[in-house]
């Protein structure tokens, strides 16, 4: 199923911190694949977890959209991982109406 825009709810927003979701390494790989418009399930494109736990940032070779992985912190001795754009040269424009509605709904719940 192809995801278009901000149709799914955000993870968990609280006033002073975030509430990370615990997912398996394989699930994280699937999320990264999905956000990069790759078939799910599919080959592992995320570096091995042992490798991820040893640094703060990585780039996935050959992934041009969301291929920069970042260790955002630690919780209960586990790495909190996220991903962002691989490139820094995107044209910045105004957010879409759907994006703004999603952010507002998350803030209203917080």
C-alpha positions in Angstrom: 0.0 0.0 0.0 1.4 3.4 -1.0 1.3 6.1 1.6 0.5 9.6 0.3 1.4 12.6 2.5 0.6 12.9 6.2 -2.4 10.6 6.4 -1.2 8.6 9.4 -1.0 9.9 13.0 2.3 11.0 14.5 4.0 8.7 17.0 3.5 10.3 20.4 3.9 14.0 21.3 4.1 15.2 24.9 4.7 18.7 26.1 8.4 18.3 27.3 9.5 15.1 25.6 8.7 12.5 23.1 7.4 9.0 23.7 9.4 6.7 21.4 7.9 3.5 20.1 9.8 0.3 20.7 10.0 -1.6 17.4 12.3 -4.4 16.2 15.3 -3.8 14.0 13.3 -5.5 11.1 10.4 -3.2 11.7 12.7 -0.1 11.7 14.2 -1.4 8.4 10.6 -1.7 6.9 9.8 1.9 8.0 12.9 3.2 6.4 12.2 1.2 3.2 8.6 2.5 3.1 9.6 6.1 3.5 12.1 5.7 0.7 9.5 4.3 -1.6 11.0 0.8 -1.5 9.0 -2.4 -1.4 8.1 -3.8 2.1 9.1 -6.4 3.0 12.5 -6.3 1.3 16.2 -6.6 1.8 17.9 -5.0 4.9 19.1 -1.5 4.0 19.6 -0.3 7.6 23.1 -1.1 8.9 23.3 -3.9 11.5 22.0 -2.8 15.0 25.4 -3.6 16.6 27.0 -1.1 14.2 24.2 1.5 14.8 24.8 1.4 18.5 28.4 2.4 18.2 28.0 5.8 16.4 25.7 8.8 16.3 25.0 9.1 12.6 25.1 7.0 9.4 24.2 7.3 5.8 22.7 4.4 3.9 24.5 3.9 0.6 22.4 4.5 -2.4 19.4 6.0 -0.5 18.9 9.5 -1.7 15.7 10.6 0.1 15.7 9.6 3.8 19.0 7.8 4.1 20.6 9.6 7.1 20.1 7.7 10.3 20.6 9.5 13.6 20.9 8.3 17.2 18.6 10.8 19.0 19.5 9.5 22.4 19.3 6.5 24.7 16.5 5.0 26.9 16.8 2.0 29.1 20.3 1.2 27.6 18.7 1.1 24.1 19.5 3.5 21.2 16.7 5.8 20.1 17.1 5.9 16.3 15.4 8.1 13.7 16.1 9.1 10.1 16.0 12.2 8.1 16.9 13.6 4.6 20.1 12.4 3.1 20.6 15.6 1.1 20.8 19.2 2.4 19.8 20.9 -0.8 16.0 20.5 -0.8 14.0 23.5 -1.9 12.1 24.7 1.2 8.5 25.7 0.7 5.4 26.1 2.8 4.0 23.1 4.5 1.0 21.4 3.0 -2.5 21.8 4.6 -2.5 18.1 5.5 0.8 18.4 7.3 -0.4 21.4 9.3 -3.6 19.6 10.3 -1.6 16.6 11.5 0.7 18.7 13.6 -2.2 20.7 15.1 -4.0 17.5 16.0 -0.9 16.2 17.8 -0.5 19.4 19.7 -4.1 19.4 20.7 -3.7 15.9 22.2 -0.6 17.0 24.1 
